[in-house]
Amino acid sequence: MNGRQLDRYLLQEPIGSGGMAVVYRAVDTVLGREVAVKVMHPHLASREESRKRFFREAQAVARLRHRSIVEIFDYSGDRADSSYIVTELVRGRTLRVFGEEVGFFLPEVAAMIGVELCDALQHAHEQGVIHRDLKPENVMVSEDGVLKLMDFGIARILETDERMTMTGALVGSPHHMAPEIIEGKEATVASDIFSMGTILYWMVTGKMAFEGKNPTHSLRRILEGDFADPRLLSPACPGSLAEAIVRCLRRDPAERFGSARELGEALLVSLRDVGLDRIDEELSAFFADPPGYAASRTETICARLLERAREARAARRPALALACLDRVLALRPEDEAARTLLRRLHAAARRRTWLARGAGAGAVLALVALIVRIGGSEPEPAPPPPEPAVPTMAEAPSAPPPEEPEPAAPEKSAARPSAPPSRPVAADTARAAEPTPQPAEAKAEPPEESRPPALREVQLRWVPQGAVLYIDGTLVETVAPSWTGELAEGEHRIALLHSACCHPHEELLVVEPGEGPIRRSIALAPKESGWFVVECSDPDAEVWLDGTFRGTVAEVRKKGGVAVAFSKSDTGRERYVKTVRFDLIPPQGADWEPVQGEVVVRAGQRTRTEPMPCKELARR
């Protein structure tokens, strides 16, 4: 239809196509401006149902007025020979093309884009329009860096009398389709939330959440909720951002965010943490110079994370401190400040252990001396109360006395496995030594405050070996991947840190009255080791991992390596070790042969080849 005139619009060239229509660059001959004209395929335009659906789309989207939604200018009448819609012409590239050609560099950039798209979606949902086909190909990045959500071609109208469907058709993109749509149910706000989660996942990790061998395999994975945590593929991903993405991808629509606005607020959390919540300014700076922006903001993010790590260390939150340091080292593996703080984290824990041990011994000695002194000064001393029992742990010495303030520690002192406060015990002892007659029952039973706290045996086991155990902020000396000891009744914070291969684990263990030991088994979540780097002198060589193309050598180097995910279904030792096959394919015209090999990748570690020319690598 190049050169054809549709009413006042002169079609020039096709610029895109979809299941319903072909999009042309055109000129409005009346207003003299360039526009985009979406012309319905003839075989659909001949069907009355399709024409009605097409016009309903135009009427619905024409109600939308948002800077991040492509505006509709005009549409053909229902009696026209050709059915078409006229929209503003966005000069730029799709989000998909931008991601493949430029990249997003930082997870925070993905969160910012998500906030903008959520704002546009919220506006559409409030107008009763569900997009129903959200994907990177339907988001435009204009030349001036403005995001535009487009192609409401299969939008569903919420009003009952406006609901139109394509009978027997599965409408949408397999990688981004919500499970309820696959099952034939009606699209809802929750369906768009799910699709937004798949877009965020792709921007953060560079991979589809439900990537399969074919569309059918992808659909099955969606129905089964089978996807890897985004932090396994992108260690730099903030925890709050990863949790938001995971919530978007819940199998049950009721477990997702209730609205696009709610999702946008959740995405802002990770941005506020590092001071990047001025979305308009930040996105303008990013699209103007993506590499320069990434370099500048990496400095800002790392500085904030180091500050938070120091605060967490001071508050005796080792798991939080280690999580912050993990992100810093994911962004800057050679960051010396992070490495130094990591070493100090362990050193400080050991120092607290010895101080706590000394403080506990001093309190007991002072109490014994006081009892002896009072006993020698009275003619008929009352029977001294039983020596206060100090909760002991075979491998874990006591923490400092509870009355010693702890910065930003929310736990109650009674929940810590520590000795009873020495000051109240001394006062009770002095009262017991007074000559005032006491009832026989009172003499036989010590005051309530002086009774030792009830203890209960606790058994902890974890995998893999090598994790460091903290109980209530105190390092526990143990070699085996297990610990058995006694803890006082109450709440205790358990933290397991494994900086080499696993994400930190932290939980609140409640010790309740009862008989028998409390047994707790913990499997630490393995990190994505990935970032397998092939040092090849040919930047155009293709890198394949386990039969999947992962980019050219130059592209892999730009990303920092090839990601290797460890599945949640992996068990035992193999959960943290994986053997992968890699292939190097020479570009067309190169004078070296393809290279094949295998490499053992360990969770949390980088694996790379020695720098060498591809010819030498092929000979080896």
Beta strands, then each sheet from edge to edge (+ up, - down):
strand 1: 5-6
strand 2: 9-17
strand 3: 21-28
strand 4: 33-40
strand 5: 72-75
strand 6: 84-88
strand 7: 92-94
strand 8: 129-130
strand 9: 139-142
strand 10: 147-149
strand 11: 156-157
strand 12: 455-463
strand 13: 468-471
strand 14: 474-476
strand 15: 482-488
strand 16: 490-497
strand 17: 505-511
strand 18: 518-523
strand 19: 542-545
strand 20: 548-552
strand 21: 577-585
strand 22: 595-602
sheet 1: 1+ 2- 3+ 4- 6+ 5-
sheet 2: 7+ 9- 10+
sheet 3: 8+ 11-
sheet 4: 15+ 12- 18-
sheet 5: 14+ 13- 16+ 17-
sheet 6: 20+ 19- 21+ 22-
end
